[in-house]
Amino acid sequence: MPEPVSIVPISDQARLNLRIATPNAAGDVLGVPLPSRIGDARRDGEILTLCLGPDEWMILTPNS
């Protein structure tokens, strides 16, 4: 039997959409490596990065 789904609010966060051709350079600038496969996510501390497409990422970070 599948687990029930629950929706909970998350703390206030900043969301950035990033479209670039050189993800390694952006990862160096952000200080967080970007995932390379579409659909992959990577967490580094409180920063979450998601690969949405071949040249598109979403970055979620605390809103400070």
N, C-alpha and C positions, 0 to 999 in steps of 0.2 A: 504494500500500500504506500503511495507517495506521501511524503511529509506535507503537512499543511503549510500554506504560505502566510507569512505575516509581513505587514508593512509598518515600519517604524520611522519616525522622523530622524534625520541626521542633524548634527550641529551645523551651524552656519558655515558655509564653505564658498570658496571662489572656484569657478569653473572656467577653464580656458580651452578653446579649441585652437589647435595648432596645425597648420598645413605647411610643410616644408619638404624639400628634396634631400636634405642632409640631416637625418635624425641623430647621427652620432654627434655632430657639432652642437645640436640643440640640447642633447642630453648632457654634454659637457658644460654648457652655459647654465642649464637649470640645476645641475648637480644631481640629477636623477636620470638613470639610464631609461631610454624609451623602449618598450617592447617592439619586436620586429615583425611578429606575425599578426595578421588581422584577427581580431577577437581576443588576443592575449592582453593580460593586465599585469602590472608590476607595482608593488607597493614598496616604498622606501620611507620608513617612519610614518608620518601623517600624510604624505603625498602619494596619490594613486594616479598612475598613468595607464591609459587604455589605447590600444591601436585600433582605430576605426576603419582605416583604409590604407592603401599603399603609401600615402603621403599625408595621413591625417591622424592626429592623436587628440585625446581629451585628457586634461590634467585637472585633478581635483585636489585642492589644498586648503588647509584651514584659512578662514577669512580673518587675516590679522593686519 
